[in-house]
Amino acid sequence: MHMLRRTRLFAPAALLLACSAATVATEPAVLDPQLDYQALRSNPVTWQIDFSVIVTPPYGTKVLRVWLPLAPSDAGQQVTEGEFESFPLHVAPQIDAEPRFGNRFAYFEFHGPQGAQIIRHRFQATVWQLDWELQPERVQAVEQWPGAFDCYRRSETQAVVLDEELRSLVQQIVPQPANPLDDLLRVMRWAGENFSYDHARASLTASSRHALANRGGHCSDYHGFCAAAGRALGYPTRIAYGLHLLPKNSPSHCKLEAYLPPYGWVSFDVSETQRLLERLREDAELQESERGRLIEAALARLTSGFRDHTWLCLTRGSDYDLAPAAGRRVAVVRTAYIEADGEPLPDPDPADPKARQFAWMTAHDYRPDRPVSYPFSDYRTLLDHVGASP
């Protein structure tokens, strides 16, 4: 089994605790889970997206059902819908939204499918880099969250689960909750120091329990744990799943979002920051002074709230019922959810080097309107982020 060695995510600790325990309220907070992103937007990229799902249903399947998530338009991305087509059976999709979080899906129903079926979705999306520039002293504590936040604060039956093991651990990580941002950064620091990134041990379901039991996994396990820990502290959190708009085996990636008044929903990427830090520490071509500067910049970017323009959000939230109703509630939807005669087909992870068989697969092509580099591997973006020259 291939496994990256464990990497310390945050160092030095002073980057975590930049303010006193007291939270300074400087402006009235908007408490609305529907509030659009309040981040600074920059570096827009317009992508031509060609995304296909190829499904091989079990022999004799009577009804094949496919739910394909549709990217929403918001302050971080503007989506121009294109067209759907299916082959060899021609099926027109039904567009619907699930009621809990409002995620929209294109639903396809194939009757008597013979052999593989292909669904192709071509559309355009303009995606911005988002920077929140968080200041801990501005983050406000909330004594009573409105009921509209309940679904982002409670324990779920799958994905973000708050059990006794997790609650006990969170008490050790944050013995005295104080500033919401500092508390969440302590949780992220603990995950970075104790989890190892490994696709072969991924749950694919944002499972906080899986993350704790295996001390790692992939992005959804890191962020499922952090979301659960944040909720144990009383803060609204959610999983946001989307597409990495760069060539890779597994097109999906998730991020953690936390509601931090007055900033609203803020995006964090704990797993990709950990992997970036590992590459920085192992890069033999870097001088020690340069390495330290880049590590400091990577940590500052994470802790200030950052979302890259190479990621397109598809769904938000976890543990919800699809529309039209599926045979069961889903934990998350990464790229599609598929059932054959009411039974789900296993979610593939083509980045798992041990996997050899898949019930379905994605094929994807993303074309930007200008050259784009991935900010979690291109060191220059770190220096640009802190206003330094490369």
N, C-alpha and C positions, 0 to 999 in steps of 0.2 A: 504493500500500500504506500502510495506516494503521500508524503506529508511534509508541509513546510514546518520548519522549527518554530517554536513559540517565540514571539517577539514582544518586547515591552512597548506598549502603545504610547504612553505618556511619560515624558521626562523632559525637564525636571518638573516636580510637583507644583512648583510655583506658578506654572502656566495654568494649573487647574483652579487654584484658589486665589484669584486676583482681587477679590473684594472681601469685605467683612461679612459676617453672617447676616447682618441687617440688610434688608432689601429696601432700596430707596424708590419710592413711587414718584415719578416725575410727570406723569400724564395719565389721564383716565385710560383704563384698559378696555378694549373691545373683546367681549367674551361671546364669540359666535363661531361654532365649528365650521360654518360655511364661508368664513372670511377668506378671501383670496390671499395669495402670498404677498407679504409686505416688503419683500427683499428688493435690493437694488438690482436692476437688470442691465446686462452688458453682453457684448460679443454674440449677437444673434447669428444662428446658422440655420439655413433652410435646407431641409432634407427631403429628397425624393425616396419614398419608402416602398419597397416591393416585398411583401411578406406572405409566405404560403405555409399552410399546414397540410401535411400529407398523412392520411390515416389509413391503416390497414386493419379493418374490423375483423373480428373472429369469423371464421367460416360459418355461414348460416345466419348471420346477424339479420334480424328483421328490421330494426330501426336503429340507425346511427344518428346520434345527436351531438352537435358541436356548438359550444359557446365561445366566441372570439371577442376578447375585450376591445373596446374602442377608446382610443386616447381622447381625453377631454381637452377643451381649450380653456386656458386660464392665464394668469399673469406670467406663468413660466413657459407657456407653449401655446401656439396658435395652430390649430389643425384644420386643414382643408380636406374634406372628405373626397375620396376618389371613387373607386369602383370595386365591386366584388364580382368574382366569377368562380364557378365550381366545375369540376371535370372528373369523371365522364358524365356523372349525373348533374343536370343543371337544376340548381335549387336557389330560389330567391331567399335572402335572409330576412328574418324578422328582427327589428331593432327594438330593444326593450331595456329598462333600467331596473336593477334590483333595489328594493325599497330601503335597505338599511343605510347604505352609504351613497347610493345614487350612481354606482358604477354602471356603465352602459355596455351592452353586448350585442353582437350580431349573432343570431341564432339560426343554425342550419339543421334541417331534419331530412335525412336520407332514408327512404324506404326500400328495403330489399337491395342494399348495396352489393355489388359483385366486384370484389377486388378493391384496390386502393382508391380512395377519393381525395381529390385535391381542392382546397379552398385557397384562392389567391386574393389578396387585398392590397391595392395600390393607392397610396395617398401621399399628401405633402404635409410637413410640419415644420414650423419655425420655432426653434428652441433657444432660450436665453440662458446664459450663466446667471445664477442667482447668488447674491451675497447679502447676508443679514447684518454683518458687522456687529455682532452681539456685544453688549456691555453688561456684565453681570449685575452691576449696581442699578441698572434700569429695569431688570426683570422683576416683575411684581408677583408676590405670593397672593393666592386666591383662597379666601376662607370658605366660600361656598360656590362650587361650580354649578352653573345652570344644568338642568336635567338633560339638555341637548347633548352634553358631553358624556353622558353615562356610558355610551357604547365605546368610548375611548378610555374609560377608567376602570371598567369592571373586568373580572376574570372571564375567560372564554372556555368553552369545552374543548377547543383545539387551538393551535397556534399560540396565542398570548395567554398563558395559563398562570394564575397566581396561586400556587399551592404553598404548603407550610415550609417545604424545603427552600423555595425561592424567597419567601418572606423572611425566613431566618437569615439567609445569606445577605439579603438587602440590609438588614439591621446591622450586620457586621461591616458592610461596605460603607453605609451612611449611618453611623450611630446617632448622630444629632442632625436631622434634616434642617436646612437653613435656607440658603439661596437656591431656588429651583434649578438654575443653570449649573451652579457648582455641584449640586447633588447629582444631576444627570451626567456631568462630566466624570464624577467619581465612578459611576456605574460603567461608563465607556472605558475608563482607564482599567477597571478590574477585568472587563472582557478582553481588552487588548493584552493584558498580562497573563491571562489564564486560558484563553482559547487559541486553538490552532486551526488555520483555514485548510479544509480538505474536502473536495467534492465527493470523494468516495464515502464519506461519512455524513453527507448532507441529508436533511429530512425533506427538503423541497417544500416544506409547509410552514415555515416561520415558527417552528416549535421551540418554545422556551424550555420545555422539559428535555427535548432532545439535546439542546445546546448544553444544558447543565450535566446531563448524563454522559455526554461524549466530550465535554470541554472543548467544543468547537463544532465545525460543520462548514457551511458556506454562508453567503450573505444573509439569507433569511433567518438562519439560526442565530447568528450574532444579533441581528436586529429584533428578532422575536424575543430574545432574552432581555435586551435593553428596554424594549417596549414594556415587557412584563415588570421589570424592576422599576421603571418609571411610574407605572400604575400603582405598584406597591407603595410608592412614596406619595401617591395621591395626585400625580400629574397626568394629564391627558396625553396619550401617545398613539401612534398608528404605524402600520406597515404600508409603504407605498411601493408597488411593483411596476416595473416598466422594462423597456428595451434598451440595451446597450447598442447605440447606433454605430458600432464598429465591427469589423470582421472578427467573429469568434464562434466557437462551437455552440455554446449555450447562449442564446440571444438575450435572456432575461437577467435582470438584476434588481435588487430591492434596496430601499433606503429606510432609515428611521426618521420619523417626524414627531416632534413634540410641540405642544402648544405652550408658548412662553409669552405671556402678556408683557409689554404691549406689542411684541413682534408677531404674535399670531403663530401659525404653523411654521416651524423651522426644520430644515432638512440636515441630517447628519449621515455620514457614511463611515462607519466604524471599521468594517472589514477591509474596504479598499485602502483606507488610511494605514491600517496595520500592514498590509502587503507592500504598500509604498515605502513605509519605514524600513521594512526588512530589506527591500532592494537597495535603499540608501545605505544601510549599514553594511551590506555585503559588496557594494560597488568598489572594487579595488582601484579604480581610476580616479576616485574622488580624494582630494586632499582633506585632511581632518578638519581644517577650518571651514572648508566648503561643505563638507558632510554635516557638520554641526549647524551651519546656517540653513541648509535645506531641511533638516529634521525640525528645526525650530519653526520654519515656515509651514511645513506640513501640519504640525500640531496647531499652529495658530489658525490655519485655514479651517481645520476641523472644528475647533472650539468656537470659532466666530460664526458658524453656520454657512454652509456652501453647498450648491448644487450645480453640477457641470452641464454644459450644453451638448454633451454627447449621450444624454440619457433622456428618454421620452417616457413620461408617466402614463401607465395604462389604468391601474386600479389603486384605490386607497382603502385601507381597512382589511379586516380578516374575520373569518368565522361568520359567513353570511349565506343566505339563500339566494340562488340565482333566479333570474326571470327570463323566460318561462322557468317554472320550477324544475329542478333536477331531481334525481333519485335521492340525493342527500345534500346536506349543507357542505359548502367548500371551506377549507381552511384559508387558502389564498388561490388566486388564479394568476399563474405566471405568464403564460403565452396563450393558453387555451384550456378549456375543460371539455372532456369528451366522454360520452357514455355509449355503450353498445347494449341494447336491450335492458337499459336501466342500471347497468354495472359500469363503474368508471374504468377507463383504460389508464394504465399506469402512466404517470407524468414522467416524461423522459428527461434525463440529464446527460446530454451528449458530451459534456465536459468530464464525465466520469470515465477514466481510462480503462476501467474494468468492464464497463457495459458493452454488450455485444448485440443485444436484441432490443428493439423498441416497437411498441404498438403504433406510435405515431412520431412524427418528426417535423421540424420546421426548416424551411429554406428561406433565406432572407438576403436582401441587398439594400444598402443604404448609401445614397449618393448626396454628399453635401455640396452647397453652392460655392464653397471655397475650401482650401486645405485645412484640415482640423487634426489636432493632436489630442491624445487622451491625457487629461490633467492628472491622472493618478499614475502615470508612467513617464510623462515628459517633465523633467525637472525644471525647465524654463518657466512653466506655468506657475510654479511655486514662487519663483522670484518676481514674476509679474504680479502675482497676487498681493505681495507685500510691498510692491512699488519699488523693487530693486531692479537693477539692470543685470542681465545674465552675464 
